[in-house]
Amino acid sequence: MEEYIPSRTLDAKSVLDLVTSNSIGATFPRYHSMDIPLSRNRRCFQVMREVLKEYETLGGGDFPLLPTHVSYSDHPDSISLQDLHKEIDEMESYAREVFEDTVVFCHNDLTCANILELNSTKELMFIDWEFASYNCRGFDLAMFLSETAIARGLTATGAQINEKLTNDHPNIRGLCEAYVDADNKLKNRTPSNRKAEISKLIKECEFFWPICHLFWACFIMKFALIKYVEGVDIAIRGRDRLAVYFHLKPRSLKIYEEFKKEMTGTD
């Protein structure tokens, strides 16, 4: 079913505007609170496994990591399917251990093109839910933020990753503050420690940030084999995303260890 909604679609520039970014953060809880009759498992990890299986069926094998646009070099020269599966299993185990209580209904593909601003009320609406499933909320927020750090274009060089926004996104705190306030208001809840809630959510986003790049790298590896975009070597994008994954993974491991210690009460 399709319906025309008088609105404007946000663009790559507008989602980087701090006020707009905060409004997007405040919009997320409305969708995350929905009760949808689907499996409550974190779907992102299984999707990666399924896509890698398709990649292997198409004849894919070891994937070279030769990034074109990013300067990160803290990654292997190439990665095998076996090692990719190990990375997925490892990150899933960490997420299951410390973020099990954050699983909500997620969009999973919130780029600027999937956000409308209604003409009548200026309210924001998320559209195109074909990737929707249950996932950790940090994955959904990190997916949005990480994609705002990418300049897109179907050229020979493809999408370019902004390293400054990737390493330390200036909008992450404002978005998380807006999310926490909107979530508490929606649930008619007075936070006992708002500052701690915001800090926790920021770390959730940072934990899942490299996982978002790993997620799309798996798709791009498959798309490159089938020449999804004629005349464009989109494997470059996969290599860049894997380079980001390995660069940011240590931060995720540090966050995992921090949350684990808090849960167990150990030093």
C-alpha beads as a LAMMPS data file, in Angstrom:
LAMMPS data file: protein, C-alpha beads

267 atoms
266 bonds

1 atom types
1 bond types

-500.0 500.0 xlo xhi
-500.0 500.0 ylo yhi
-500.0 500.0 zlo zhi

Masses

1 110.0

Atoms # bond

1 1 1 0.000 0.000 0.000
2 1 1 1.339 3.423 -0.956
3 1 1 0.113 6.824 0.158
4 1 1 1.180 10.304 -0.864
5 1 1 2.210 12.307 2.176
6 1 1 2.770 16.066 1.677
7 1 1 6.279 16.396 3.025
8 1 1 9.918 16.970 2.242
9 1 1 12.565 14.266 2.308
10 1 1 15.604 15.098 4.394
11 1 1 18.977 15.184 2.672
12 1 1 22.562 14.449 3.689
13 1 1 23.162 18.049 4.757
14 1 1 19.988 18.503 6.790
15 1 1 20.499 15.389 8.947
16 1 1 23.849 16.800 10.075
17 1 1 22.136 19.935 11.378
18 1 1 22.199 19.656 15.172
19 1 1 18.573 20.694 15.695
20 1 1 17.343 18.259 13.049
21 1 1 19.560 15.493 14.407
22 1 1 18.127 16.023 17.889
23 1 1 14.593 15.876 16.460
24 1 1 15.445 12.556 14.847
25 1 1 16.745 11.313 18.194
26 1 1 13.470 12.338 19.839
27 1 1 11.489 10.505 17.141
28 1 1 13.164 7.114 17.579
29 1 1 11.428 6.108 20.870
30 1 1 7.984 6.295 19.287
31 1 1 8.975 3.562 16.861
32 1 1 11.149 1.614 19.280
33 1 1 8.189 1.273 21.650
34 1 1 6.020 -0.514 19.072
35 1 1 5.060 -4.112 19.838
36 1 1 5.376 -6.017 16.558
37 1 1 4.641 -9.778 16.266
38 1 1 8.136 -10.777 15.120
39 1 1 11.015 -12.730 16.627
40 1 1 12.638 -10.726 19.434
41 1 1 16.118 -11.994 18.574
42 1 1 18.794 -9.510 17.487
43 1 1 18.366 -9.975 13.763
44 1 1 21.421 -8.068 12.470
45 1 1 23.925 -10.819 13.222
46 1 1 21.892 -13.559 11.551
47 1 1 21.364 -11.351 8.502
48 1 1 25.135 -11.016 8.141
49 1 1 25.533 -14.791 8.264
50 1 1 22.840 -15.270 5.642
51 1 1 24.410 -12.711 3.303
52 1 1 27.863 -14.278 3.678
53 1 1 26.340 -17.647 2.793
54 1 1 24.954 -16.105 -0.397
55 1 1 28.377 -14.552 -1.078
56 1 1 30.014 -17.955 -0.714
57 1 1 27.406 -19.600 -2.957
58 1 1 28.204 -17.024 -5.639
59 1 1 31.844 -18.073 -5.513
60 1 1 33.143 -15.488 -3.071
61 1 1 36.174 -16.246 -0.931
62 1 1 38.898 -14.337 0.878
63 1 1 38.275 -10.599 0.662
64 1 1 41.226 -8.167 0.370
65 1 1 41.191 -5.131 2.641
66 1 1 42.690 -2.390 0.538
67 1 1 40.760 0.766 1.540
68 1 1 40.769 3.578 -0.974
69 1 1 39.324 6.468 0.988
70 1 1 40.157 5.906 4.662
71 1 1 43.566 6.213 6.260
72 1 1 43.012 3.467 8.835
73 1 1 45.620 0.722 8.602
74 1 1 44.915 -1.319 11.744
75 1 1 43.370 -4.248 9.892
76 1 1 44.538 -7.476 8.209
77 1 1 45.565 -7.473 4.553
78 1 1 42.635 -9.761 3.752
79 1 1 39.917 -11.620 5.593
80 1 1 38.509 -15.099 5.051
81 1 1 34.894 -16.148 5.320
82 1 1 35.787 -18.176 8.383
83 1 1 37.295 -15.143 10.081
84 1 1 34.320 -12.961 9.147
85 1 1 32.016 -15.479 10.803
86 1 1 34.264 -15.396 13.879
87 1 1 33.972 -11.604 14.014
88 1 1 30.181 -11.827 13.800
89 1 1 30.010 -14.526 16.481
90 1 1 32.306 -12.562 18.777
91 1 1 30.383 -9.301 18.548
92 1 1 27.049 -11.070 18.915
93 1 1 28.248 -12.769 22.096
94 1 1 29.255 -9.402 23.567
95 1 1 25.936 -7.812 22.602
96 1 1 23.986 -10.708 24.084
97 1 1 25.936 -10.509 27.321
98 1 1 25.593 -6.796 28.078
99 1 1 22.840 -5.354 25.864
100 1 1 20.110 -7.996 26.003
101 1 1 17.772 -5.573 27.792
102 1 1 17.991 -3.013 24.979
103 1 1 16.310 -5.064 22.229
104 1 1 13.505 -3.074 20.550
105 1 1 11.774 -2.878 17.181
106 1 1 14.264 -1.148 14.872
107 1 1 14.266 0.425 11.427
108 1 1 17.838 -0.763 10.687
109 1 1 18.290 1.412 7.588
110 1 1 17.548 4.986 8.615
111 1 1 19.337 7.107 6.051
112 1 1 18.273 10.656 5.217
113 1 1 16.176 9.394 2.286
114 1 1 14.006 7.446 4.730
115 1 1 13.024 10.454 6.845
116 1 1 10.149 12.766 5.931
117 1 1 9.279 16.118 7.469
118 1 1 5.504 16.589 7.226
119 1 1 4.425 19.855 5.635
120 1 1 1.487 20.296 8.002
121 1 1 3.162 19.809 11.394
122 1 1 6.928 19.595 10.677
123 1 1 6.776 16.260 12.498
124 1 1 9.334 13.678 11.371
125 1 1 8.263 10.321 9.975
126 1 1 10.451 7.283 9.284
127 1 1 9.579 5.383 6.092
128 1 1 10.704 2.325 4.087
129 1 1 10.753 -0.381 6.733
130 1 1 11.850 -3.343 4.598
131 1 1 14.900 -3.984 6.820
132 1 1 12.907 -3.627 10.057
133 1 1 13.317 -6.218 12.803
134 1 1 14.113 -6.440 16.474
135 1 1 17.650 -5.362 17.338
136 1 1 19.473 -3.544 20.093
137 1 1 18.505 0.122 20.113
138 1 1 22.174 1.128 19.941
139 1 1 22.442 -0.618 16.584
140 1 1 19.565 1.440 15.175
141 1 1 20.938 4.748 16.445
142 1 1 24.489 3.910 15.368
143 1 1 23.210 2.918 11.935
144 1 1 21.697 6.363 11.463
145 1 1 24.682 8.281 12.834
146 1 1 27.321 6.228 11.017
147 1 1 25.549 6.704 7.686
148 1 1 25.511 10.492 8.134
149 1 1 29.316 10.262 8.056
150 1 1 29.277 8.925 4.493
151 1 1 29.167 11.051 1.350
152 1 1 27.444 9.053 -1.362
153 1 1 27.728 9.032 -5.115
154 1 1 27.621 6.382 -7.815
155 1 1 31.034 7.187 -9.217
156 1 1 34.162 5.170 -9.807
157 1 1 35.291 6.086 -6.319
158 1 1 31.922 5.499 -4.672
159 1 1 30.940 6.498 -1.161
160 1 1 33.489 8.383 0.910
161 1 1 33.698 7.966 4.671
162 1 1 34.310 11.089 6.745
163 1 1 36.873 9.965 9.320
164 1 1 36.304 12.923 11.637
165 1 1 32.584 12.174 11.918
166 1 1 33.319 8.466 12.203
167 1 1 35.813 8.808 15.048
168 1 1 33.939 11.420 17.084
169 1 1 30.535 12.436 15.758
170 1 1 29.533 15.883 17.095
171 1 1 25.816 15.006 17.080
172 1 1 25.924 11.824 19.143
173 1 1 25.410 13.460 22.538
174 1 1 22.558 15.715 21.439
175 1 1 20.794 12.852 19.692
176 1 1 21.130 10.600 22.747
177 1 1 19.933 13.349 25.097
178 1 1 16.867 13.889 22.915
179 1 1 16.237 10.132 22.764
180 1 1 16.436 9.660 26.539
181 1 1 14.141 12.617 27.243
182 1 1 11.574 11.523 24.641
183 1 1 11.689 7.913 25.835
184 1 1 11.119 8.911 29.453
185 1 1 8.276 11.235 28.460
186 1 1 6.653 8.530 26.339
187 1 1 6.778 6.101 29.268
188 1 1 5.733 8.775 31.790
189 1 1 8.907 8.065 33.703
190 1 1 11.034 10.407 35.803
191 1 1 14.690 9.440 35.406
192 1 1 16.624 8.831 38.606
193 1 1 19.882 9.687 36.850
194 1 1 19.382 11.330 33.453
195 1 1 23.098 11.933 32.986
196 1 1 23.880 8.236 33.487
197 1 1 21.127 7.192 31.053
198 1 1 22.548 9.474 28.378
199 1 1 26.106 8.289 28.975
200 1 1 24.984 4.661 28.706
201 1 1 23.154 5.278 25.442
202 1 1 26.158 7.049 23.926
203 1 1 28.289 4.014 24.739
204 1 1 25.676 1.696 23.233
205 1 1 25.905 3.679 20.003
206 1 1 29.691 3.594 20.050
207 1 1 29.696 -0.158 20.678
208 1 1 27.474 -0.875 17.672
209 1 1 29.071 1.680 15.330
210 1 1 31.661 -0.715 13.818
211 1 1 29.061 -3.489 13.696
212 1 1 26.967 -1.319 11.370
213 1 1 29.938 -1.099 9.000
214 1 1 30.490 -4.857 9.242
215 1 1 26.794 -5.344 8.450
216 1 1 26.918 -3.354 5.212
217 1 1 30.339 -4.722 4.251
218 1 1 28.797 -8.200 4.045
219 1 1 26.141 -6.920 1.633
220 1 1 28.662 -5.001 -0.455
221 1 1 30.894 -8.062 -0.824
222 1 1 27.956 -9.907 -2.369
223 1 1 26.864 -6.960 -4.508
224 1 1 30.387 -6.615 -5.908
225 1 1 30.292 -10.205 -7.151
226 1 1 27.035 -9.716 -9.037
227 1 1 28.109 -6.267 -10.338
228 1 1 25.148 -4.637 -8.625
229 1 1 26.158 -1.196 -9.902
230 1 1 27.411 -1.477 -13.469
231 1 1 30.709 0.282 -14.048
232 1 1 31.348 0.943 -10.345
233 1 1 33.802 -1.072 -8.259
234 1 1 31.663 -1.132 -5.127
235 1 1 34.081 -3.592 -3.510
236 1 1 36.005 -0.430 -2.598
237 1 1 33.150 0.490 -0.279
238 1 1 33.288 -2.914 1.369
239 1 1 37.011 -2.576 1.980
240 1 1 36.554 0.880 3.472
241 1 1 33.784 -0.328 5.773
242 1 1 35.836 -3.286 6.981
243 1 1 38.740 -0.937 7.651
244 1 1 36.407 1.187 9.793
245 1 1 35.191 -1.946 11.583
246 1 1 38.673 -3.040 12.592
247 1 1 39.664 0.513 13.517
248 1 1 36.710 0.995 15.876
249 1 1 36.471 -2.559 17.223
250 1 1 38.915 -1.907 20.130
251 1 1 36.609 0.853 21.380
252 1 1 33.700 -1.585 21.325
253 1 1 35.711 -4.161 23.273
254 1 1 36.578 -1.530 25.876
255 1 1 32.899 -0.616 26.243
256 1 1 31.971 -4.287 26.568
257 1 1 34.525 -4.789 29.342
258 1 1 33.247 -1.681 31.130
259 1 1 29.618 -2.830 31.015
260 1 1 30.574 -6.361 32.020
261 1 1 32.395 -5.079 35.107
262 1 1 29.396 -2.953 36.070
263 1 1 27.095 -5.960 35.729
264 1 1 29.310 -8.276 37.775
265 1 1 30.486 -5.670 40.264
266 1 1 34.151 -6.455 39.629
267 1 1 37.039 -4.029 39.270

Bonds

1 1 1 2
2 1 2 3
3 1 3 4
4 1 4 5
5 1 5 6
6 1 6 7
7 1 7 8
8 1 8 9
9 1 9 10
10 1 10 11
11 1 11 12
12 1 12 13
13 1 13 14
14 1 14 15
15 1 15 16
16 1 16 17
17 1 17 18
18 1 18 19
19 1 19 20
20 1 20 21
21 1 21 22
22 1 22 23
23 1 23 24
24 1 24 25
25 1 25 26
26 1 26 27
27 1 27 28
28 1 28 29
29 1 29 30
30 1 30 31
31 1 31 32
32 1 32 33
33 1 33 34
34 1 34 35
35 1 35 36
36 1 36 37
37 1 37 38
38 1 38 39
39 1 39 40
40 1 40 41
41 1 41 42
42 1 42 43
43 1 43 44
44 1 44 45
45 1 45 46
46 1 46 47
47 1 47 48
48 1 48 49
49 1 49 50
50 1 50 51
51 1 51 52
52 1 52 53
53 1 53 54
54 1 54 55
55 1 55 56
56 1 56 57
57 1 57 58
58 1 58 59
59 1 59 60
60 1 60 61
61 1 61 62
62 1 62 63
63 1 63 64
64 1 64 65
65 1 65 66
66 1 66 67
67 1 67 68
68 1 68 69
69 1 69 70
70 1 70 71
71 1 71 72
72 1 72 73
73 1 73 74
74 1 74 75
75 1 75 76
76 1 76 77
77 1 77 78
78 1 78 79
79 1 79 80
80 1 80 81
81 1 81 82
82 1 82 83
83 1 83 84
84 1 84 85
85 1 85 86
86 1 86 87
87 1 87 88
88 1 88 89
89 1 89 90
90 1 90 91
91 1 91 92
92 1 92 93
93 1 93 94
94 1 94 95
95 1 95 96
96 1 96 97
97 1 97 98
98 1 98 99
99 1 99 100
100 1 100 101
101 1 101 102
102 1 102 103
103 1 103 104
104 1 104 105
105 1 105 106
106 1 106 107
107 1 107 108
108 1 108 109
109 1 109 110
110 1 110 111
111 1 111 112
112 1 112 113
113 1 113 114
114 1 114 115
115 1 115 116
116 1 116 117
117 1 117 118
118 1 118 119
119 1 119 120
120 1 120 121
121 1 121 122
122 1 122 123
123 1 123 124
124 1 124 125
125 1 125 126
126 1 126 127
127 1 127 128
128 1 128 129
129 1 129 130
130 1 130 131
131 1 131 132
132 1 132 133
133 1 133 134
134 1 134 135
135 1 135 136
136 1 136 137
137 1 137 138
138 1 138 139
139 1 139 140
140 1 140 141
141 1 141 142
142 1 142 143
143 1 143 144
144 1 144 145
145 1 145 146
146 1 146 147
147 1 147 148
148 1 148 149
149 1 149 150
150 1 150 151
151 1 151 152
152 1 152 153
153 1 153 154
154 1 154 155
155 1 155 156
156 1 156 157
157 1 157 158
158 1 158 159
159 1 159 160
160 1 160 161
161 1 161 162
162 1 162 163
163 1 163 164
164 1 164 165
165 1 165 166
166 1 166 167
167 1 167 168
168 1 168 169
169 1 169 170
170 1 170 171
171 1 171 172
172 1 172 173
173 1 173 174
174 1 174 175
175 1 175 176
176 1 176 177
177 1 177 178
178 1 178 179
179 1 179 180
180 1 180 181
181 1 181 182
182 1 182 183
183 1 183 184
184 1 184 185
185 1 185 186
186 1 186 187
187 1 187 188
188 1 188 189
189 1 189 190
190 1 190 191
191 1 191 192
192 1 192 193
193 1 193 194
194 1 194 195
195 1 195 196
196 1 196 197
197 1 197 198
198 1 198 199
199 1 199 200
200 1 200 201
201 1 201 202
202 1 202 203
203 1 203 204
204 1 204 205
205 1 205 206
206 1 206 207
207 1 207 208
208 1 208 209
209 1 209 210
210 1 210 211
211 1 211 212
212 1 212 213
213 1 213 214
214 1 214 215
215 1 215 216
216 1 216 217
217 1 217 218
218 1 218 219
219 1 219 220
220 1 220 221
221 1 221 222
222 1 222 223
223 1 223 224
224 1 224 225
225 1 225 226
226 1 226 227
227 1 227 228
228 1 228 229
229 1 229 230
230 1 230 231
231 1 231 232
232 1 232 233
233 1 233 234
234 1 234 235
235 1 235 236
236 1 236 237
237 1 237 238
238 1 238 239
239 1 239 240
240 1 240 241
241 1 241 242
242 1 242 243
243 1 243 244
244 1 244 245
245 1 245 246
246 1 246 247
247 1 247 248
248 1 248 249
249 1 249 250
250 1 250 251
251 1 251 252
252 1 252 253
253 1 253 254
254 1 254 255
255 1 255 256
256 1 256 257
257 1 257 258
258 1 258 259
259 1 259 260
260 1 260 261
261 1 261 262
262 1 262 263
263 1 263 264
264 1 264 265
265 1 265 266
266 1 266 267
